[in-house]
Amino acid sequence: MSQVPTIESEVLEPVGHVQVIYLGPVAPHWECRMVYGDEEQIQAFVDRIDARLRFLPPHDPQFRRNRERVNRDAERENLLVEWNLGYDEES
């Protein structure tokens, strides 16, 4: 029998927290606020968010794809992203 090593995934505390807030129908549509974390790392992340979302309102089909890209980017960098779209997303 061969033994396959198991990989235990560690749950790490986020190294930073960013709030992404929808400002409304007039561009720019988004504001990003740093809650905590390394300022340089957060600023580089916010710059990438801005490039993906600057002219996309939340009802645009491209927004959903770009939001997922932002979330994956945050996951890779161990950042917490909080989205405030101005409405309850569960409804």
N, C-alpha and C positions, 0 to 999 in steps of 0.2 A: 504494500500500500504506500502510496505517496502522500506526503503530508503537505498541505497547502497552507502557507503562513497566512494568518488573518491580519488584516490591517484594521486597527482600531482608529476610528475617526475622533479626534479631539474636538471638543466644542470650545472654541476660543472666544474670549470677550472681544467685541469690536474695538478696533483701535481708533475709530472716529465715528461721528454721527453727522449726517447732513439732512436738512429738511429741504424738500423741493416743493415750492408753493406756486400754484396757478394764480396768476394775477388778473386774468380776464381776457376778453376778446381782442384787445389792442396789443400789438407786439411791442416790446418783447413780452411773451406770455408767461415767462417763468422767472422765479427768483430762487436762489439757492442760499441757504443759511447754514453756517457751520455751528454745530452745537458744541462739539468738543473734538479734539484730535490734533495731529500735527498739521500746522497751518500750511506748509508747503505741499504735503500730500493731499490735503483737502482742496487746496486751490487748483492743483493739477486735475483732480477729479471733477471739480466744478467746471473747469474749462472744457472738459470732455462732455459733460452734461449739456453745457451751453451750446456746444457745436451740434449736438444731436437734437436738441429740443427748441432752440431759439424761436423759430417761426411756426412751430407745430402746436395747434390747440389740441386739447385732449380728445376731441371728437374726430380728429383726422386719423384715417387708418394707419398711416405711418407712425403715429404716436405710440400705438400699442407695441409695435416691433422695436422702436427705439427705447421705450421704457424697459422692455425686457433686456435689451443690451446694457442699459445703465445698471439694472439690477444685477446682471451677471458680472459686470465690471466691479461693482461694489463688493460682491461676494468674493471675487478674486483678491481684492485689496483688504478684505476683512473690515469693510465699512458698513455701517447701518444707514439705510436710506429710508426716510419717512416721506411719503407722498401726501400732499394736501391739494386735492383737485377742486375743492370748494363745494363738494357734494359727497354724499354717502355712496361709496362704491358698491355696497351690498345690495342696493335697490335696483 
